[in-house]
Structure formats: C-alpha cells, structure tokens
C-alpha cells in the first residue's frame, strides 16, 4: 500500500501541473494537508508537547522537505520531466543519504551501498539516453536531481530534530510552514489564478493532499514502527517500476527497450543497496516528505 501510494504521487503531480501552475498547486496542497493533519491530531487527541526549539527544527526541516524539495520536483514536472524518471531520482535518495551521512557525519558506508548507487546512476543514465528532450530537457533533469539532493539533505535533517514529537502535529507544522511561501511565490510569479483546467486541478490537489500527504504519512509511520526505518528505505526500489506501469496506464508514458534495461539496472542497484540488514539501527523519527 505504501509503494502504491508513494508511486501515485508521480502521477498526480504531473496531472496537477498540467492543470495549474506548480507553486500555486503546492501552496494549495500544503494548506489543505496542514488543516487535515491538525484536524486528525485534534480528533485523536494527540499530545501537543513540543518546545520552541524542537518546533523550530521541525519547521525548518519541513520547509526543506516540502516547500523546497517538492517545489523543485513540480517545476521539473512543469518543464516536462516524466513520472518514471522522477521516481528513479527519488528512489536513489536513500542510498545518496547514506553516502552523504558518510561524507558529512563520518558514518560507515558499505561497498554494497556504493555499488548500488553507482548501478542506480548508470540505470538512470540509460533511461535518460543521449537525447534529453524526451525528459523535458537538461534544465528539467538538473532540477529533478536537485530535488533528489534536497530530499536526502532533508532526511539527514530529521536527525537534527533530536526529539520525537507527535507525528501528526509535526506534519501539520511542516505543511503549514511550507504553504505561505509557495502561495506568495505562486501569486507573484504565476498570477492570482494560474489554472487552465479547474476540475482537474481541484481533483489533483485533493488527491495529493489527502492520499499522498496524509494517507502516505500514516502508512509510512506504521511501516517504520513495524519494520524500522530500513523497511521503508528498502521499499523505495519498488516505486520506479510501479510508477512506470501507472504512468503508462494513466499518462501514456512509454519506455524503449534500452530504457527498460536501465530501469531494471537502477531498481536492482537501489534494491541491493537498501536491503534490510539483520541488525537494523535504532528507528529515527520518520520524515513527512511523502509523495
């Protein structure tokens, strides 16, 4: 269920930006998601304990994970980046996070993780091919890569939070802090009503706010609680093939034979690099950067 919900975000995102401008869509998404998360937390009488320092860290990480990371990816969607490629970029994120932790925090990284990341990159390059026009051009690819990097940095930032505040209240705060800058940015750069298809825009925003943000967050939290953080990371490699099927069914995206080979290479590399070890590390606070 988590893989299906996560993968569906790469379908609903392009559908949303086809109907409305990216920053406005994201502003609406996070505003609605903040209200839903807070309402759900109130209905469940979740504890609101969070000191000012923790709240500041939660908000800062949420801004990076949501406003910056999704802002970059939705701009890439708007430029023409395909759903499968976007999913591949983000599937590499758990492995890139481990490599960044090794470089920035001195954590140990295994040869398998390095080899898996290299295989993932090779697979992505095969999917991209020599002609970048089908992927929206070089700018779209670079922006998509920056989104992947931001997701990894935001994941590392979760450790900076330190404490383990309530998941729903943290999500509400992170969604809430992300919405206003995106709405202002959308107003100033995209106009007051940058919508070409009102019905599709509203349906897409409702879907990404309810299913991708809230349902995805709940599924991720249950997954982490039941199987540890490694369980969630180990499922990322399943997202690209599921996304490829959904993109074919919904968006009409197709892959050539060589691109399919690249997809398999990338998936195998990420799957090997993120496999669950017998002695997983202590479970960190799960992030809310779901699709």
C-alpha positions in Angstrom: 0.0 0.0 0.0 2.8 2.4 0.8 4.6 1.7 -2.5 1.3 2.2 -4.4 0.5 5.5 -2.6 4.1 6.8 -2.9 4.2 5.9 -6.6 0.8 7.5 -7.3 2.4 10.9 -6.3 4.4 10.8 -9.5 1.2 10.6 -11.5 -0.9 13.1 -9.6 2.0 15.6 -9.6 2.2 15.9 -13.4 -1.6 15.8 -13.7 -1.8 18.7 -11.3 0.8 20.9 -13.1 -0.9 20.2 -16.4 -4.0 21.9 -14.9 -2.4 24.7 -12.8 0.9 26.3 -12.1 3.3 24.3 -9.9 3.9 26.7 -6.9 0.2 27.5 -6.7 -0.7 23.8 -6.7 1.8 23.0 -4.0 0.6 26.0 -1.9 -3.0 24.7 -2.0 -1.8 21.2 -1.3 0.1 22.0 1.8 -2.5 24.4 3.1 -5.2 21.6 2.8 -2.8 19.0 4.2 -2.0 21.2 7.2 -5.7 21.5 8.1 -6.3 17.8 7.6 -3.3 16.8 9.7 -4.2 19.2 12.5 -7.9 18.1 12.4 -6.9 14.5 12.6 -4.5 15.1 15.5 -7.2 17.0 17.4 -9.8 14.3 16.7 -7.4 11.7 18.1 -6.4 13.9 21.0 -2.7 13.5 20.1 -0.2 15.1 22.6 0.9 18.6 21.6 4.1 18.6 23.7 6.8 20.4 21.6 9.2 23.0 23.0 10.1 26.1 20.9 13.5 24.8 19.9 12.0 21.5 18.6 9.2 23.3 16.8 11.8 25.5 15.1 13.8 22.4 13.9 10.6 20.6 12.8 9.5 23.7 10.8 13.0 24.2 9.2 13.3 20.5 8.1 9.7 20.5 6.9 10.3 23.6 4.8 13.2 21.8 3.1 11.4 18.5 2.7 8.2 20.0 1.4 8.5 23.5 0.0 12.0 23.2 -1.5 12.1 19.6 -2.5 8.5 19.4 -3.9 8.9 22.9 -5.4 11.9 21.7 -7.4 10.2 18.5 -8.5 7.0 20.2 -9.5 8.9 22.7 -11.6 10.7 19.7 -13.2 7.2 18.2 -13.9 6.2 21.5 -15.4 9.3 21.5 -17.7 8.4 18.0 -18.9 10.2 15.6 -16.6 8.5 12.2 -16.8 6.9 10.4 -13.9 9.2 7.3 -14.2 12.4 9.4 -14.2 11.2 11.5 -11.3 10.6 8.3 -9.4 14.0 7.0 -10.3 15.6 10.1 -8.9 13.9 9.8 -5.6 14.5 6.1 -5.4 18.2 6.9 -5.3 17.7 9.2 -2.4 18.0 6.6 0.5 21.4 5.5 -1.0 22.5 9.1 -1.5 21.5 9.9 2.1 23.8 7.1 3.3 26.7 8.4 1.2 26.1 12.0 2.4 26.0 10.7 6.0 29.3 9.1 5.4 30.9 12.2 3.9 29.3 14.8 6.3 28.8 12.8 9.5 31.6 10.2 9.3 29.2 7.3 9.3 30.2 4.0 7.8 29.1 3.1 4.3 29.3 -0.4 2.9 30.8 -1.2 -0.5 27.4 -2.6 -1.5 25.8 0.8 -0.9 28.4 2.5 -3.1 28.0 -0.2 -5.8 24.2 0.1 -5.6 24.3 3.9 -6.0 26.6 3.6 -9.0 24.3 1.0 -10.6 21.4 3.2 -9.9 23.1 6.2 -11.6 24.0 4.0 -14.6 20.4 2.9 -14.8 19.1 6.4 -14.7 21.6 7.4 -17.5 20.3 4.5 -19.6 16.7 5.7 -19.1 17.8 9.3 -20.0 19.6 8.3 -23.1 21.6 10.7 -25.3 18.6 12.9 -26.2 17.3 14.8 -23.1 14.3 16.3 -25.0 12.0 13.5 -24.1 12.8 14.2 -20.4 12.0 17.9 -20.6 15.5 19.0 -21.5 18.7 19.4 -19.5 17.1 22.0 -17.1 14.3 19.6 -16.1 16.8 16.9 -15.4 19.1 19.2 -13.3 16.1 20.4 -11.3 15.0 16.8 -10.7 18.5 15.9 -9.5 18.4 18.9 -7.1 15.1 17.7 -5.8 16.7 14.3 -5.1 19.6 16.0 -3.3 17.2 18.2 -1.2 15.3 15.1 -0.2 18.4 13.4 1.0 19.6 16.5 2.9 16.1 16.8 4.5 16.3 13.2 5.5 19.6 13.9 7.3 17.9 16.9 8.8 15.4 14.7 10.6 18.2 13.6 12.9 18.8 17.3 13.8 15.3 17.5 15.2 16.6 15.3 18.0 13.4 14.8 19.9 10.5 12.6 18.7 7.4 14.9 18.7 4.0 13.7 17.7 4.0 12.7 14.0 0.6 14.3 13.1 1.3 17.6 14.9 4.8 17.7 13.3 3.3 17.1 9.9 0.8 19.8 10.4 3.5 22.3 11.4 5.7 21.3 8.4 2.8 21.5 6.0 1.7 24.9 7.5 5.2 26.5 7.3 5.5 25.3 3.6 2.2 26.7 2.3 2.6 30.5 2.7 5.9 30.9 0.9 4.7 28.8 -2.0 1.4 30.7 -2.2 3.2 34.0 -2.2 5.7 32.8 -4.8 2.9 31.5 -6.9 1.0 34.8 -6.7 4.0 36.9 -7.7 5.3 34.6 -10.5 2.3 32.7 -11.7 -0.6 35.1 -11.2 -3.7 35.1 -9.0 -5.5 32.2 -10.8 -3.0 30.2 -12.9 -5.5 27.4 -13.7 -6.2 26.0 -17.1 -8.5 23.2 -16.1 -10.3 23.9 -12.8 -11.9 20.4 -12.4 -8.6 18.6 -12.9 -6.7 21.0 -10.7 -9.1 20.6 -7.8 -9.2 16.8 -8.1 -5.4 16.6 -8.3 -4.9 18.9 -5.3 -7.4 17.0 -3.2 -5.7 13.7 -4.2 -2.2 14.8 -3.4 -3.2 16.4 -0.1 -5.4 13.6 1.2 -3.8 10.4 -0.4 -0.1 11.4 -0.9 0.3 13.7 2.1 -2.0 12.3 4.8 -2.5 8.6 3.9 1.1 8.3 2.7 2.3 9.7 6.0 0.2 7.3 8.1 1.3 4.3 6.1 5.0 5.4 6.4 4.7 5.8 10.1 3.1 2.3 10.5 5.8 0.9 8.3 8.6 2.4 10.3 7.0 1.3 13.6 6.6 -2.3 12.4 9.8 -2.8 10.5 12.1 0.0 11.4 13.5 2.7 9.1 15.2 0.1 6.9 11.8 -1.3 6.0 10.7 2.0 4.4 14.1 2.5 2.7 14.1 -1.0 1.3 10.8 -0.4 -0.4 11.9 2.7 -2.4 13.3 0.4 -5.1 9.8 -0.8 -5.9 8.5 2.6 -6.7 10.0 3.2 -10.2 8.6 0.0 -11.8 5.2 0.6 -10.2 5.3 4.3 -11.3 6.3 3.1 -14.8 3.2 1.0 -15.0 0.9 3.7 -13.6 2.5 6.3 -16.0 1.8 4.0 -18.9 -1.8 3.4 -17.9 -2.7 7.0 -16.8 -0.3 9.4 -18.6 0.5 7.3 -21.7 4.3 7.3 -21.0 6.2 4.5 -22.7 9.8 3.3 -22.4 12.0 1.9 -25.1 13.9 -1.4 -24.7 17.1 0.3 -23.6 15.2 2.4 -21.1 13.6 -0.7 -19.7 17.0 -2.2 -19.2 18.1 1.0 -17.5 15.1 0.8 -15.2 15.9 -2.8 -14.2 19.6 -1.9 -13.6 18.6 1.1 -11.4 16.0 -0.9 -9.5 18.4 -3.8 -8.8 21.1 -1.4 -7.7 18.9 0.5 -5.3 17.3 -2.7 -4.0 20.7 -4.2 -3.2 21.9 -1.0 -1.5 18.8 -0.6 0.7 18.3 -4.2 1.7 17.4 -4.6 5.4 20.2 -5.8 7.5 19.8 -8.4 10.3 20.6 -5.8 13.0 18.9 -2.6 12.0 19.9 0.7 13.5 17.6 2.3 16.1 14.5 3.8 14.4 14.8 7.5 13.8 11.9 9.9 13.6 10.2 9.3 10.2 10.1 12.2 7.8 7.0 13.6 6.2 8.3 14.1 2.7 5.9 11.6 1.2 4.7 12.0 -2.4 
